[in-house]
């Protein structure tokens, strides 16, 4: 679901905007969806790696390195 939020707002995240502002928007819009009910999760190593990979995917695209 969080990936879908990012894709829906892709133009906003990949535009020429201040990096600090992009980070704040990503934290508010994307991470709120991605970590919904995270207090109840039991994280395994595989899950942690998937979350880290998703985070890097977001930052690479919002920095404009990969489109």
PDBQT receptor file of N, H, CA, C and O in Angstrom, charges set to zero:
ATOM      1  N   UNK A   1       0.822  -1.192   0.000  1.00  0.00    +0.000 N 
ATOM      2  CA  UNK A   1       0.000   0.000   0.000  1.00  0.00    +0.000 C 
ATOM      3  C   UNK A   1       0.867   1.257   0.000  1.00  0.00    +0.000 C 
ATOM      4  O   UNK A   1       0.547   2.237  -0.673  1.00  0.00    +0.000 OA
ATOM      5  N   UNK A   2       1.952   1.227   0.747  1.00  0.00    +0.000 N 
ATOM      6  H   UNK A   2       2.212   0.430   1.293  1.00  0.00    +0.000 HD
ATOM      7  CA  UNK A   2       2.825   2.406   0.809  1.00  0.00    +0.000 C 
ATOM      8  C   UNK A   2       3.471   2.665  -0.541  1.00  0.00    +0.000 C 
ATOM      9  O   UNK A   2       3.661   3.817  -0.931  1.00  0.00    +0.000 OA
ATOM     10  N   UNK A   3       3.811   1.597  -1.255  1.00  0.00    +0.000 N 
ATOM     11  H   UNK A   3       3.657   0.661  -0.938  1.00  0.00    +0.000 HD
ATOM     12  CA  UNK A   3       4.395   1.762  -2.583  1.00  0.00    +0.000 C 
ATOM     13  C   UNK A   3       3.380   2.402  -3.529  1.00  0.00    +0.000 C 
ATOM     14  O   UNK A   3       3.742   3.206  -4.388  1.00  0.00    +0.000 OA
ATOM     15  N   UNK A   4       2.127   2.045  -3.367  1.00  0.00    +0.000 N 
ATOM     16  H   UNK A   4       1.833   1.391  -2.669  1.00  0.00    +0.000 HD
ATOM     17  CA  UNK A   4       1.070   2.624  -4.192  1.00  0.00    +0.000 C 
ATOM     18  C   UNK A   4       0.911   4.119  -3.884  1.00  0.00    +0.000 C 
ATOM     19  O   UNK A   4       0.707   4.917  -4.799  1.00  0.00    +0.000 OA
ATOM     20  N   UNK A   5       1.002   4.500  -2.621  1.00  0.00    +0.000 N 
ATOM     21  H   UNK A   5       1.168   3.852  -1.877  1.00  0.00    +0.000 HD
ATOM     22  CA  UNK A   5       0.934   5.919  -2.247  1.00  0.00    +0.000 C 
ATOM     23  C   UNK A   5       2.067   6.672  -2.922  1.00  0.00    +0.000 C 
ATOM     24  O   UNK A   5       1.863   7.755  -3.469  1.00  0.00    +0.000 OA
ATOM     25  N   UNK A   6       3.267   6.095  -2.882  1.00  0.00    +0.000 N 
ATOM     26  H   UNK A   6       3.433   5.214  -2.437  1.00  0.00    +0.000 HD
ATOM     27  CA  UNK A   6       4.418   6.744  -3.517  1.00  0.00    +0.000 C 
ATOM     28  C   UNK A   6       4.193   6.873  -5.013  1.00  0.00    +0.000 C 
ATOM     29  O   UNK A   6       4.455   7.929  -5.589  1.00  0.00    +0.000 OA
ATOM     30  N   UNK A   7       3.707   5.807  -5.654  1.00  0.00    +0.000 N 
ATOM     31  H   UNK A   7       3.494   4.949  -5.186  1.00  0.00    +0.000 HD
ATOM     32  CA  UNK A   7       3.479   5.842  -7.095  1.00  0.00    +0.000 C 
ATOM     33  C   UNK A   7       2.414   6.870  -7.465  1.00  0.00    +0.000 C 
ATOM     34  O   UNK A   7       2.536   7.542  -8.489  1.00  0.00    +0.000 OA
ATOM     35  N   UNK A   8       1.376   6.999  -6.647  1.00  0.00    +0.000 N 
ATOM     36  H   UNK A   8       1.277   6.453  -5.815  1.00  0.00    +0.000 HD
ATOM     37  CA  UNK A   8       0.322   7.973  -6.923  1.00  0.00    +0.000 C 
ATOM     38  C   UNK A   8       0.838   9.405  -6.844  1.00  0.00    +0.000 C 
ATOM     39  O   UNK A   8       0.363  10.273  -7.575  1.00  0.00    +0.000 OA
ATOM     40  N   UNK A   9       1.787   9.657  -5.981  1.00  0.00    +0.000 N 
ATOM     41  H   UNK A   9       2.173   8.952  -5.387  1.00  0.00    +0.000 HD
ATOM     42  CA  UNK A   9       2.354  10.998  -5.793  1.00  0.00    +0.000 C 
ATOM     43  C   UNK A   9       3.738  11.115  -6.412  1.00  0.00    +0.000 C 
ATOM     44  O   UNK A   9       4.522  11.980  -6.021  1.00  0.00    +0.000 OA
ATOM     45  N   UNK A  10       4.039  10.259  -7.365  1.00  0.00    +0.000 N 
ATOM     46  H   UNK A  10       3.402   9.557  -7.682  1.00  0.00    +0.000 HD
ATOM     47  CA  UNK A  10       5.380  10.191  -7.955  1.00  0.00    +0.000 C 
ATOM     48  C   UNK A  10       5.849  11.543  -8.490  1.00  0.00    +0.000 C 
ATOM     49  O   UNK A  10       7.001  11.926  -8.286  1.00  0.00    +0.000 OA
ATOM     50  N   UNK A  11       4.970  12.258  -9.166  1.00  0.00    +0.000 N 
ATOM     51  H   UNK A  11       4.034  11.947  -9.331  1.00  0.00    +0.000 HD
ATOM     52  CA  UNK A  11       5.349  13.552  -9.739  1.00  0.00    +0.000 C 
ATOM     53  C   UNK A  11       5.791  14.520  -8.636  1.00  0.00    +0.000 C 
ATOM     54  O   UNK A  11       6.721  15.305  -8.822  1.00  0.00    +0.000 OA
ATOM     55  N   UNK A  12       5.123  14.453  -7.505  1.00  0.00    +0.000 N 
ATOM     56  H   UNK A  12       4.368  13.815  -7.354  1.00  0.00    +0.000 HD
ATOM     57  CA  UNK A  12       5.475  15.308  -6.371  1.00  0.00    +0.000 C 
ATOM     58  C   UNK A  12       6.851  14.948  -5.819  1.00  0.00    +0.000 C 
ATOM     59  O   UNK A  12       7.665  15.832  -5.551  1.00  0.00    +0.000 OA
ATOM     60  N   UNK A  13       7.113  13.651  -5.650  1.00  0.00    +0.000 N 
ATOM     61  H   UNK A  13       6.452  12.933  -5.868  1.00  0.00    +0.000 HD
ATOM     62  CA  UNK A  13       8.365  13.200  -5.042  1.00  0.00    +0.000 C 
ATOM     63  C   UNK A  13       9.564  13.301  -5.969  1.00  0.00    +0.000 C 
ATOM     64  O   UNK A  13      10.691  13.454  -5.498  1.00  0.00    +0.000 OA
ATOM     65  N   UNK A  14       9.348  13.219  -7.273  1.00  0.00    +0.000 N 
ATOM     66  H   UNK A  14       8.432  13.094  -7.655  1.00  0.00    +0.000 HD
ATOM     67  CA  UNK A  14      10.478  13.243  -8.197  1.00  0.00    +0.000 C 
ATOM     68  C   UNK A  14      10.694  14.609  -8.833  1.00  0.00    +0.000 C 
ATOM     69  O   UNK A  14      11.580  14.767  -9.674  1.00  0.00    +0.000 OA
ATOM     70  N   UNK A  15       9.902  15.587  -8.444  1.00  0.00    +0.000 N 
ATOM     71  H   UNK A  15       9.183  15.459  -7.761  1.00  0.00    +0.000 HD
ATOM     72  CA  UNK A  15      10.053  16.933  -8.994  1.00  0.00    +0.000 C 
ATOM     73  C   UNK A  15      11.239  17.670  -8.396  1.00  0.00    +0.000 C 
ATOM     74  O   UNK A  15      11.970  17.141  -7.559  1.00  0.00    +0.000 OA
ATOM     75  N   UNK A  16      11.407  18.888  -8.840  1.00  0.00    +0.000 N 
ATOM     76  H   UNK A  16      10.813  19.318  -9.520  1.00  0.00    +0.000 HD
ATOM     77  CA  UNK A  16      12.523  19.715  -8.356  1.00  0.00    +0.000 C 
ATOM     78  C   UNK A  16      12.077  20.457  -7.099  1.00  0.00    +0.000 C 
ATOM     79  O   UNK A  16      11.685  21.623  -7.145  1.00  0.00    +0.000 OA
ATOM     80  N   UNK A  17      12.147  19.761  -6.005  1.00  0.00    +0.000 N 
ATOM     81  H   UNK A  17      12.465  18.814  -5.968  1.00  0.00    +0.000 HD
ATOM     82  CA  UNK A  17      11.746  20.304  -4.715  1.00  0.00    +0.000 C 
ATOM     83  C   UNK A  17      12.919  20.163  -3.756  1.00  0.00    +0.000 C 
ATOM     84  O   UNK A  17      13.772  19.295  -3.944  1.00  0.00    +0.000 OA
ATOM     85  N   UNK A  18      12.970  20.983  -2.759  1.00  0.00    +0.000 N 
ATOM     86  H   UNK A  18      12.278  21.688  -2.607  1.00  0.00    +0.000 HD
ATOM     87  CA  UNK A  18      13.993  20.919  -1.731  1.00  0.00    +0.000 C 
ATOM     88  C   UNK A  18      14.011  19.512  -1.111  1.00  0.00    +0.000 C 
ATOM     89  O   UNK A  18      12.959  18.961  -0.788  1.00  0.00    +0.000 OA
ATOM     90  N   UNK A  19      15.197  18.942  -0.950  1.00  0.00    +0.000 N 
ATOM     91  H   UNK A  19      16.052  19.389  -1.213  1.00  0.00    +0.000 HD
ATOM     92  CA  UNK A  19      15.329  17.584  -0.433  1.00  0.00    +0.000 C 
ATOM     93  C   UNK A  19      14.749  17.451   0.979  1.00  0.00    +0.000 C 
ATOM     94  O   UNK A  19      14.136  16.433   1.299  1.00  0.00    +0.000 OA
ATOM     95  N   UNK A  20      14.935  18.456   1.814  1.00  0.00    +0.000 N 
ATOM     96  H   UNK A  20      15.433  19.284   1.554  1.00  0.00    +0.000 HD
ATOM     97  CA  UNK A  20      14.381  18.404   3.172  1.00  0.00    +0.000 C 
ATOM     98  C   UNK A  20      12.859  18.335   3.137  1.00  0.00    +0.000 C 
ATOM     99  O   UNK A  20      12.246  17.616   3.926  1.00  0.00    +0.000 OA
ATOM    100  N   UNK A  21      12.257  19.081   2.227  1.00  0.00    +0.000 N 
ATOM    101  H   UNK A  21      12.755  19.666   1.587  1.00  0.00    +0.000 HD
ATOM    102  CA  UNK A  21      10.807  19.061   2.095  1.00  0.00    +0.000 C 
ATOM    103  C   UNK A  21      10.326  17.706   1.586  1.00  0.00    +0.000 C 
ATOM    104  O   UNK A  21       9.309  17.190   2.049  1.00  0.00    +0.000 OA
ATOM    105  N   UNK A  22      11.062  17.128   0.627  1.00  0.00    +0.000 N 
ATOM    106  H   UNK A  22      11.888  17.547   0.251  1.00  0.00    +0.000 HD
ATOM    107  CA  UNK A  22      10.718  15.794   0.132  1.00  0.00    +0.000 C 
ATOM    108  C   UNK A  22      10.744  14.775   1.269  1.00  0.00    +0.000 C 
ATOM    109  O   UNK A  22       9.848  13.939   1.383  1.00  0.00    +0.000 OA
ATOM    110  N   UNK A  23      11.777  14.852   2.111  1.00  0.00    +0.000 N 
ATOM    111  H   UNK A  23      12.505  15.532   2.019  1.00  0.00    +0.000 HD
ATOM    112  CA  UNK A  23      11.892  13.912   3.232  1.00  0.00    +0.000 C 
ATOM    113  C   UNK A  23      10.703  14.034   4.170  1.00  0.00    +0.000 C 
ATOM    114  O   UNK A  23      10.154  13.030   4.623  1.00  0.00    +0.000 OA
ATOM    115  N   UNK A  24      10.306  15.270   4.459  1.00  0.00    +0.000 N 
ATOM    116  H   UNK A  24      10.752  16.086   4.091  1.00  0.00    +0.000 HD
ATOM    117  CA  UNK A  24       9.166  15.480   5.358  1.00  0.00    +0.000 C 
ATOM    118  C   UNK A  24       7.885  14.932   4.768  1.00  0.00    +0.000 C 
ATOM    119  O   UNK A  24       7.081  14.329   5.479  1.00  0.00    +0.000 OA
ATOM    120  N   UNK A  25       7.684  15.136   3.474  1.00  0.00    +0.000 N 
ATOM    121  H   UNK A  25       8.337  15.626   2.896  1.00  0.00    +0.000 HD
ATOM    122  CA  UNK A  25       6.474  14.629   2.820  1.00  0.00    +0.000 C 
ATOM    123  C   UNK A  25       6.466  13.110   2.801  1.00  0.00    +0.000 C 
ATOM    124  O   UNK A  25       5.436  12.491   3.068  1.00  0.00    +0.000 OA
ATOM    125  N   UNK A  26       7.615  12.499   2.484  1.00  0.00    +0.000 N 
ATOM    126  H   UNK A  26       8.452  13.002   2.267  1.00  0.00    +0.000 HD
ATOM    127  CA  UNK A  26       7.699  11.031   2.465  1.00  0.00    +0.000 C 
ATOM    128  C   UNK A  26       7.400  10.471   3.850  1.00  0.00    +0.000 C 
ATOM    129  O   UNK A  26       6.666   9.490   3.979  1.00  0.00    +0.000 OA
ATOM    130  N   UNK A  27       7.960  11.083   4.880  1.00  0.00    +0.000 N 
ATOM    131  H   UNK A  27       8.556  11.880   4.775  1.00  0.00    +0.000 HD
ATOM    132  CA  UNK A  27       7.719  10.597   6.238  1.00  0.00    +0.000 C 
ATOM    133  C   UNK A  27       6.247  10.709   6.615  1.00  0.00    +0.000 C 
ATOM    134  O   UNK A  27       5.711   9.837   7.299  1.00  0.00    +0.000 OA
ATOM    135  N   UNK A  28       5.595  11.771   6.175  1.00  0.00    +0.000 N 
ATOM    136  H   UNK A  28       6.030  12.480   5.619  1.00  0.00    +0.000 HD
ATOM    137  CA  UNK A  28       4.182  11.960   6.523  1.00  0.00    +0.000 C 
ATOM    138  C   UNK A  28       3.258  11.066   5.706  1.00  0.00    +0.000 C 
ATOM    139  O   UNK A  28       2.371  10.420   6.263  1.00  0.00    +0.000 OA
ATOM    140  N   UNK A  29       3.456  11.022   4.396  1.00  0.00    +0.000 N 
ATOM    141  H   UNK A  29       4.177  11.547   3.943  1.00  0.00    +0.000 HD
ATOM    142  CA  UNK A  29       2.523  10.299   3.532  1.00  0.00    +0.000 C 
ATOM    143  C   UNK A  29       2.833   8.814   3.413  1.00  0.00    +0.000 C 
ATOM    144  O   UNK A  29       1.947   7.976   3.588  1.00  0.00    +0.000 OA
ATOM    145  N   UNK A  30       4.074   8.487   3.117  1.00  0.00    +0.000 N 
ATOM    146  H   UNK A  30       4.793   9.167   2.974  1.00  0.00    +0.000 HD
ATOM    147  CA  UNK A  30       4.423   7.104   2.793  1.00  0.00    +0.000 C 
ATOM    148  C   UNK A  30       4.664   6.270   4.043  1.00  0.00    +0.000 C 
ATOM    149  O   UNK A  30       4.104   5.182   4.177  1.00  0.00    +0.000 OA
ATOM    150  N   UNK A  31       5.494   6.766   4.962  1.00  0.00    +0.000 N 
ATOM    151  H   UNK A  31       5.949   7.650   4.853  1.00  0.00    +0.000 HD
ATOM    152  CA  UNK A  31       5.819   5.965   6.144  1.00  0.00    +0.000 C 
ATOM    153  C   UNK A  31       4.637   5.775   7.081  1.00  0.00    +0.000 C 
ATOM    154  O   UNK A  31       4.574   4.777   7.799  1.00  0.00    +0.000 OA
ATOM    155  N   UNK A  32       3.707   6.710   7.085  1.00  0.00    +0.000 N 
ATOM    156  H   UNK A  32       3.759   7.521   6.502  1.00  0.00    +0.000 HD
ATOM    157  CA  UNK A  32       2.522   6.512   7.922  1.00  0.00    +0.000 C 
ATOM    158  C   UNK A  32       1.712   5.321   7.419  1.00  0.00    +0.000 C 
ATOM    159  O   UNK A  32       1.136   4.581   8.217  1.00  0.00    +0.000 OA
ATOM    160  N   UNK A  33       1.665   5.131   6.110  1.00  0.00    +0.000 N 
ATOM    161  H   UNK A  33       2.133   5.732   5.461  1.00  0.00    +0.000 HD
ATOM    162  CA  UNK A  33       0.968   3.976   5.541  1.00  0.00    +0.000 C 
ATOM    163  C   UNK A  33       1.793   2.706   5.745  1.00  0.00    +0.000 C 
ATOM    164  O   UNK A  33       1.253   1.662   6.109  1.00  0.00    +0.000 OA
ATOM    165  N   UNK A  34       3.103   2.801   5.509  1.00  0.00    +0.000 N 
ATOM    166  H   UNK A  34       3.542   3.649   5.213  1.00  0.00    +0.000 HD
ATOM    167  CA  UNK A  34       3.970   1.622   5.590  1.00  0.00    +0.000 C 
ATOM    168  C   UNK A  34       4.068   1.058   7.003  1.00  0.00    +0.000 C 
ATOM    169  O   UNK A  34       4.176  -0.156   7.176  1.00  0.00    +0.000 OA
ATOM    170  N   UNK A  35       4.034   1.910   7.999  1.00  0.00    +0.000 N 
ATOM    171  H   UNK A  35       3.946   2.896   7.858  1.00  0.00    +0.000 HD
ATOM    172  CA  UNK A  35       4.226   1.427   9.373  1.00  0.00    +0.000 C 
ATOM    173  C   UNK A  35       2.934   1.407  10.190  1.00  0.00    +0.000 C 
ATOM    174  O   UNK A  35       2.969   1.354  11.420  1.00  0.00    +0.000 OA
ATOM    175  N   UNK A  36       1.805   1.449   9.502  1.00  0.00    +0.000 N 
ATOM    176  H   UNK A  36       1.776   1.492   8.503  1.00  0.00    +0.000 HD
ATOM    177  CA  UNK A  36       0.531   1.394  10.209  1.00  0.00    +0.000 C 
ATOM    178  C   UNK A  36       0.463   0.117  11.041  1.00  0.00    +0.000 C 
ATOM    179  O   UNK A  36       0.696  -0.974  10.521  1.00  0.00    +0.000 OA
ATOM    180  N   UNK A  37       0.153   0.240  12.297  1.00  0.00    +0.000 N 
ATOM    181  H   UNK A  37      -0.037   1.127  12.719  1.00  0.00    +0.000 HD
ATOM    182  CA  UNK A  37       0.038  -0.871  13.249  1.00  0.00    +0.000 C 
ATOM    183  C   UNK A  37       1.364  -1.611  13.450  1.00  0.00    +0.000 C 
ATOM    184  O   UNK A  37       1.361  -2.802  13.763  1.00  0.00    +0.000 OA
ATOM    185  N   UNK A  38       2.473  -0.936  13.277  1.00  0.00    +0.000 N 
ATOM    186  H   UNK A  38       2.476   0.031  13.023  1.00  0.00    +0.000 HD
ATOM    187  CA  UNK A  38       3.792  -1.568  13.402  1.00  0.00    +0.000 C 
ATOM    188  C   UNK A  38       4.068  -2.064  14.819  1.00  0.00    +0.000 C 
ATOM    189  O   UNK A  38       4.901  -2.948  15.018  1.00  0.00    +0.000 OA
ATOM    190  N   UNK A  39       3.377  -1.502  15.792  1.00  0.00    +0.000 N 
ATOM    191  H   UNK A  39       2.700  -0.784  15.630  1.00  0.00    +0.000 HD
ATOM    192  CA  UNK A  39       3.600  -1.941  17.175  1.00  0.00    +0.000 C 
ATOM    193  C   UNK A  39       3.236  -3.411  17.372  1.00  0.00    +0.000 C 
ATOM    194  O   UNK A  39       3.745  -4.067  18.280  1.00  0.00    +0.000 OA
ATOM    195  N   UNK A  40       2.366  -3.915  16.529  1.00  0.00    +0.000 N 
ATOM    196  H   UNK A  40       1.952  -3.382  15.791  1.00  0.00    +0.000 HD
ATOM    197  CA  UNK A  40       1.900  -5.299  16.687  1.00  0.00    +0.000 C 
ATOM    198  C   UNK A  40       2.669  -6.285  15.823  1.00  0.00    +0.000 C 
ATOM    199  O   UNK A  40       2.416  -7.487  15.893  1.00  0.00    +0.000 OA
ATOM    200  N   UNK A  41       3.601  -5.803  15.010  1.00  0.00    +0.000 N 
ATOM    201  H   UNK A  41       3.806  -4.826  14.953  1.00  0.00    +0.000 HD
ATOM    202  CA  UNK A  41       4.349  -6.690  14.128  1.00  0.00    +0.000 C 
ATOM    203  C   UNK A  41       5.403  -7.466  14.898  1.00  0.00    +0.000 C 
ATOM    204  O   UNK A  41       5.996  -6.965  15.853  1.00  0.00    +0.000 OA
ATOM    205  N   UNK A  42       5.620  -8.683  14.468  1.00  0.00    +0.000 N 
ATOM    206  H   UNK A  42       5.139  -9.090  13.692  1.00  0.00    +0.000 HD
ATOM    207  CA  UNK A  42       6.754  -9.464  14.926  1.00  0.00    +0.000 C 
ATOM    208  C   UNK A  42       7.719  -9.517  13.753  1.00  0.00    +0.000 C 
ATOM    209  O   UNK A  42       7.473 -10.220  12.773  1.00  0.00    +0.000 OA
ATOM    210  N   UNK A  43       8.817  -8.776  13.850  1.00  0.00    +0.000 N 
ATOM    211  H   UNK A  43       9.017  -8.205  14.646  1.00  0.00    +0.000 HD
ATOM    212  CA  UNK A  43       9.737  -8.669  12.723  1.00  0.00    +0.000 C 
ATOM    213  C   UNK A  43      10.768  -9.774  12.738  1.00  0.00    +0.000 C 
ATOM    214  O   UNK A  43      11.426 -10.033  13.745  1.00  0.00    +0.000 OA
ATOM    215  N   UNK A  44      10.887 -10.415  11.598  1.00  0.00    +0.000 N 
ATOM    216  H   UNK A  44      10.352 -10.205  10.780  1.00  0.00    +0.000 HD
ATOM    217  CA  UNK A  44      11.956 -11.372  11.376  1.00  0.00    +0.000 C 
ATOM    218  C   UNK A  44      13.029 -10.671  10.569  1.00  0.00    +0.000 C 
ATOM    219  O   UNK A  44      12.810  -9.560  10.084  1.00  0.00    +0.000 OA
ATOM    220  N   UNK A  45      14.156 -11.283  10.420  1.00  0.00    +0.000 N 
ATOM    221  H   UNK A  45      14.334 -12.185  10.813  1.00  0.00    +0.000 HD
ATOM    222  CA  UNK A  45      15.257 -10.691   9.650  1.00  0.00    +0.000 C 
ATOM    223  C   UNK A  45      14.832 -10.429   8.209  1.00  0.00    +0.000 C 
ATOM    224  O   UNK A  45      15.198  -9.404   7.635  1.00  0.00    +0.000 OA
ATOM    225  N   UNK A  46      14.076 -11.329   7.628  1.00  0.00    +0.000 N 
ATOM    226  H   UNK A  46      13.778 -12.162   8.094  1.00  0.00    +0.000 HD
ATOM    227  CA  UNK A  46      13.597 -11.170   6.252  1.00  0.00    +0.000 C 
ATOM    228  C   UNK A  46      12.702  -9.937   6.143  1.00  0.00    +0.000 C 
ATOM    229  O   UNK A  46      12.816  -9.174   5.184  1.00  0.00    +0.000 OA
ATOM    230  N   UNK A  47      11.823  -9.738   7.108  1.00  0.00    +0.000 N 
ATOM    231  H   UNK A  47      11.731 -10.358   7.887  1.00  0.00    +0.000 HD
ATOM    232  CA  UNK A  47      10.928  -8.583   7.092  1.00  0.00    +0.000 C 
ATOM    233  C   UNK A  47      11.709  -7.278   7.228  1.00  0.00    +0.000 C 
ATOM    234  O   UNK A  47      11.406  -6.294   6.554  1.00  0.00    +0.000 OA
ATOM    235  N   UNK A  48      12.693  -7.275   8.085  1.00  0.00    +0.000 N 
ATOM    236  H   UNK A  48      12.939  -8.074   8.633  1.00  0.00    +0.000 HD
ATOM    237  CA  UNK A  48      13.516  -6.083   8.286  1.00  0.00    +0.000 C 
ATOM    238  C   UNK A  48      14.232  -5.706   6.996  1.00  0.00    +0.000 C 
ATOM    239  O   UNK A  48      14.303  -4.529   6.643  1.00  0.00    +0.000 OA
ATOM    240  N   UNK A  49      14.763  -6.706   6.287  1.00  0.00    +0.000 N 
ATOM    241  H   UNK A  49      14.705  -7.662   6.573  1.00  0.00    +0.000 HD
ATOM    242  CA  UNK A  49      15.458  -6.443   5.035  1.00  0.00    +0.000 C 
ATOM    243  C   UNK A  49      14.505  -5.901   3.973  1.00  0.00    +0.000 C 
ATOM    244  O   UNK A  49      14.885  -5.041   3.179  1.00  0.00    +0.000 OA
ATOM    245  N   UNK A  50      13.274  -6.398   3.955  1.00  0.00    +0.000 N 
ATOM    246  H   UNK A  50      12.965  -7.096   4.601  1.00  0.00    +0.000 HD
ATOM    247  CA  UNK A  50      12.289  -5.894   2.992  1.00  0.00    +0.000 C 
ATOM    248  C   UNK A  50      11.942  -4.439   3.282  1.00  0.00    +0.000 C 
ATOM    249  O   UNK A  50      11.789  -3.642   2.357  1.00  0.00    +0.000 OA
ATOM    250  N   UNK A  51      11.818  -4.094   4.540  1.00  0.00    +0.000 N 
ATOM    251  H   UNK A  51      11.942  -4.742   5.291  1.00  0.00    +0.000 HD
ATOM    252  CA  UNK A  51      11.517  -2.711   4.911  1.00  0.00    +0.000 C 
ATOM    253  C   UNK A  51      12.683  -1.797   4.531  1.00  0.00    +0.000 C 
ATOM    254  O   UNK A  51      12.471  -0.698   4.018  1.00  0.00    +0.000 OA
ATOM    255  N   UNK A  52      13.903  -2.248   4.780  1.00  0.00    +0.000 N 
ATOM    256  H   UNK A  52      14.076  -3.141   5.196  1.00  0.00    +0.000 HD
ATOM    257  CA  UNK A  52      15.078  -1.462   4.403  1.00  0.00    +0.000 C 
ATOM    258  C   UNK A  52      15.175  -1.300   2.892  1.00  0.00    +0.000 C 
ATOM    259  O   UNK A  52      15.524  -0.224   2.406  1.00  0.00    +0.000 OA
ATOM    260  N   UNK A  53      14.869  -2.361   2.144  1.00  0.00    +0.000 N 
ATOM    261  H   UNK A  53      14.585  -3.235   2.539  1.00  0.00    +0.000 HD
ATOM    262  CA  UNK A  53      14.903  -2.278   0.682  1.00  0.00    +0.000 C 
ATOM    263  C   UNK A  53      13.849  -1.298   0.179  1.00  0.00    +0.000 C 
ATOM    264  O   UNK A  53      14.106  -0.524  -0.743  1.00  0.00    +0.000 OA
ATOM    265  N   UNK A  54      12.676  -1.331   0.779  1.00  0.00    +0.000 N 
ATOM    266  H   UNK A  54      12.468  -1.960   1.528  1.00  0.00    +0.000 HD
ATOM    267  CA  UNK A  54      11.618  -0.394   0.402  1.00  0.00    +0.000 C 
ATOM    268  C   UNK A  54      12.045   1.040   0.690  1.00  0.00    +0.000 C 
ATOM    269  O   UNK A  54      11.798   1.936  -0.117  1.00  0.00    +0.000 OA
ATOM    270  N   UNK A  55      12.681   1.259   1.829  1.00  0.00    +0.000 N 
ATOM    271  H   UNK A  55      12.881   0.531   2.484  1.00  0.00    +0.000 HD
ATOM    272  CA  UNK A  55      13.145   2.594   2.181  1.00  0.00    +0.000 C 
ATOM    273  C   UNK A  55      14.166   3.106   1.161  1.00  0.00    +0.000 C 
ATOM    274  O   UNK A  55      14.088   4.256   0.728  1.00  0.00    +0.000 OA
ATOM    275  N   UNK A  56      15.110   2.265   0.783  1.00  0.00    +0.000 N 
ATOM    276  H   UNK A  56      15.173   1.331   1.134  1.00  0.00    +0.000 HD
ATOM    277  CA  UNK A  56      16.111   2.670  -0.205  1.00  0.00    +0.000 C 
ATOM    278  C   UNK A  56      15.462   2.922  -1.560  1.00  0.00    +0.000 C 
ATOM    279  O   UNK A  56      15.864   3.840  -2.275  1.00  0.00    +0.000 OA
ATOM    280  N   UNK A  57      14.474   2.129  -1.919  1.00  0.00    +0.000 N 
ATOM    281  H   UNK A  57      14.148   1.383  -1.338  1.00  0.00    +0.000 HD
ATOM    282  CA  UNK A  57      13.742   2.317  -3.170  1.00  0.00    +0.000 C 
ATOM    283  C   UNK A  57      13.109   3.709  -3.200  1.00  0.00    +0.000 C 
ATOM    284  O   UNK A  57      13.176   4.404  -4.213  1.00  0.00    +0.000 OA
ATOM    285  N   UNK A  58      12.500   4.107  -2.091  1.00  0.00    +0.000 N 
ATOM    286  H   UNK A  58      12.447   3.542  -1.267  1.00  0.00    +0.000 HD
ATOM    287  CA  UNK A  58      11.869   5.428  -2.009  1.00  0.00    +0.000 C 
ATOM    288  C   UNK A  58      12.908   6.529  -2.138  1.00  0.00    +0.000 C 
ATOM    289  O   UNK A  58      12.726   7.461  -2.923  1.00  0.00    +0.000 OA
ATOM    290  N   UNK A  59      14.004   6.437  -1.375  1.00  0.00    +0.000 N 
ATOM    291  H   UNK A  59      14.152   5.680  -0.738  1.00  0.00    +0.000 HD
ATOM    292  CA  UNK A  59      14.992   7.519  -1.386  1.00  0.00    +0.000 C 
ATOM    293  C   UNK A  59      15.691   7.647  -2.727  1.00  0.00    +0.000 C 
ATOM    294  O   UNK A  59      15.992   8.761  -3.157  1.00  0.00    +0.000 OA
ATOM    295  N   UNK A  60      15.958   6.531  -3.400  1.00  0.00    +0.000 N 
ATOM    296  H   UNK A  60      15.713   5.626  -3.051  1.00  0.00    +0.000 HD
ATOM    297  CA  UNK A  60      16.582   6.612  -4.723  1.00  0.00    +0.000 C 
ATOM    298  C   UNK A  60      15.670   7.318  -5.717  1.00  0.00    +0.000 C 
ATOM    299  O   UNK A  60      16.125   8.156  -6.495  1.00  0.00    +0.000 OA
ATOM    300  N   UNK A  61      14.407   6.987  -5.693  1.00  0.00    +0.000 N 
ATOM    301  H   UNK A  61      14.037   6.305  -5.061  1.00  0.00    +0.000 HD
ATOM    302  CA  UNK A  61      13.490   7.608  -6.636  1.00  0.00    +0.000 C 
ATOM    303  C   UNK A  61      13.214   9.070  -6.296  1.00  0.00    +0.000 C 
ATOM    304  O   UNK A  61      13.095   9.900  -7.198  1.00  0.00    +0.000 OA
ATOM    305  N   UNK A  62      13.113   9.390  -5.031  1.00  0.00    +0.000 N 
ATOM    306  H   UNK A  62      13.210   8.716  -4.299  1.00  0.00    +0.000 HD
ATOM    307  CA  UNK A  62      12.859  10.790  -4.686  1.00  0.00    +0.000 C 
ATOM    308  C   UNK A  62      14.093  11.655  -4.920  1.00  0.00    +0.000 C 
ATOM    309  O   UNK A  62      13.966  12.867  -5.098  1.00  0.00    +0.000 OA
ATOM    310  N   UNK A  63      15.272  11.061  -4.924  1.00  0.00    +0.000 N 
ATOM    311  H   UNK A  63      15.375  10.077  -4.780  1.00  0.00    +0.000 HD
ATOM    312  CA  UNK A  63      16.498  11.817  -5.223  1.00  0.00    +0.000 C 
ATOM    313  C   UNK A  63      16.679  11.964  -6.729  1.00  0.00    +0.000 C 
ATOM    314  O   UNK A  63      17.505  12.756  -7.181  1.00  0.00    +0.000 OA
ATOM    315  N   UNK A  64      15.910  11.203  -7.507  1.00  0.00    +0.000 N 
ATOM    316  H   UNK A  64      15.239  10.559  -7.139  1.00  0.00    +0.000 HD
ATOM    317  CA  UNK A  64      15.959  11.322  -8.952  1.00  0.00    +0.000 C 
ATOM    318  C   UNK A  64      17.030  10.489  -9.617  1.00  0.00    +0.000 C 
ATOM    319  O   UNK A  64      17.323  10.694 -10.794  1.00  0.00    +0.000 OA
ATOM    320  N   UNK A  65      17.622   9.553  -8.893  1.00  0.00    +0.000 N 
ATOM    321  H   UNK A  65      17.383   9.386  -7.936  1.00  0.00    +0.000 HD
ATOM    322  CA  UNK A  65      18.679   8.732  -9.475  1.00  0.00    +0.000 C 
ATOM    323  C   UNK A  65      18.116   7.708 -10.454  1.00  0.00    +0.000 C 
ATOM    324  O   UNK A  65      18.685   7.488 -11.524  1.00  0.00    +0.000 OA
ATOM    325  N   UNK A  66      16.997   7.082 -10.089  1.00  0.00    +0.000 N 
ATOM    326  H   UNK A  66      16.535   7.261  -9.220  1.00  0.00    +0.000 HD
ATOM    327  CA  UNK A  66      16.390   6.038 -10.927  1.00  0.00    +0.000 C 
ATOM    328  C   UNK A  66      14.939   6.409 -11.143  1.00  0.00    +0.000 C 
ATOM    329  O   UNK A  66      14.240   6.774 -10.198  1.00  0.00    +0.000 OA
ATOM    330  N   UNK A  67      14.494   6.320 -12.350  1.00  0.00    +0.000 N 
ATOM    331  H   UNK A  67      15.062   6.024 -13.117  1.00  0.00    +0.000 HD
ATOM    332  CA  UNK A  67      13.108   6.691 -12.636  1.00  0.00    +0.000 C 
ATOM    333  C   UNK A  67      12.301   5.507 -13.045  1.00  0.00    +0.000 C 
ATOM    334  O   UNK A  67      11.110   5.639 -13.324  1.00  0.00    +0.000 OA
TER     335      UNK A  67
